[in-house]
């Protein structure tokens, strides 16, 4: 692990002033972090801009490719043919076939959920993020019973900021992160649309009665939280809390814990600036009634994919860490918290930095190991092994 990935223990002047014991403790910390690393092992190659991976029984994988394909990858890395039965996908720019997750009872019902950029129907223009439910056929060749259970409103002609990470919560609800569609960023502050929101629905697409805006005039009842920009990573902590990572503009990528009815500020407050350096709005970083992120990055790392490690496969100090992929700089960041699975960010450590591959997704597999997808025309599914 490179020393640059460890938070500095202090300036040179401070080092001189410290006791020898404190200096040795700091060097021991650096040494311990250096000893903790991973090596990547290719599981599958030749994937075109893969976006998400889910773990099927018998060591197989289900992978989405942004151009509009979903494939089963065999345990030996062989790529299956694209599954039949997918709906029309508006692939282009950041849009396409995006996240996929298995139902918590997949072993019994073979149900899965996926989200994608959905074109307008009837020849109309525009697109939006949609989430569908389907059943994977027993022979793994097609999706059956495909039904769109949520469609972002309104549709808008844009190829950017779809968001699109799905999370099943402990109570069996589905959370979906939704981008602000870029040119509609001000919509993130109003409740009459789904732009820049997280939404919460039942597995059939109906609205849970305890959603925060149910019955509020002028508010869409699916909304859970608002004031988001482009959230492309989401996960549950072991305590059931819902975590989100989202792209800022130029700087200001954020880790948030979206709570019901809360406003996370975009575009009124941000720790970033417009592309080119101009301030956004009034240039505010905080405002009453708007939530601060748990953590943010300046400069932006372009985060995508997010998971907590719950296994002991990587030794002491890794369990409870949060892992987030960086598209911009091409590494996986390991984030240490003040308490496992919660608390404040203490340190960050860069993994896989030498390869400089865009990390699109990160998940923990049934074997307790981490798996990542690299986003390119020749994308890869990698397994991370303790080194």
Secondary structure, 3 states (H helix, E strand, C coil): CCHHHCCCCCCHHHHHHCCHHHHHHHHHHHHHHHHCCEEEEEEEEEECCEEEEEECHHHCEEEEECCCEEEEECCCCCECCCCECCCCCCCECCECEEEEEECCCHHHHCEEEEEEEEECCCCCCCEEEEEEEEEECCCCCEEEEEEEEEECCCCECCCCCCEEEEEECCCCCEEEEECCCCCCHHHHHCCCCCCCEEEEECCCCCCCCCCCCCCCCCCCCCEEEECCCEEEEEEECCCCCEEEEEECCECCEEEECCCCCCECCCCCECCCECCCCCCCCCCECCCCCCCCCCEEECCCCCEEEEEECCCCCCCCCCCCCEEEEECCCCEEEEEEEEECCEEEEEEEEEECCCCCCCEEEEEECCCCCEEEEECCCCEEEEEEEEC
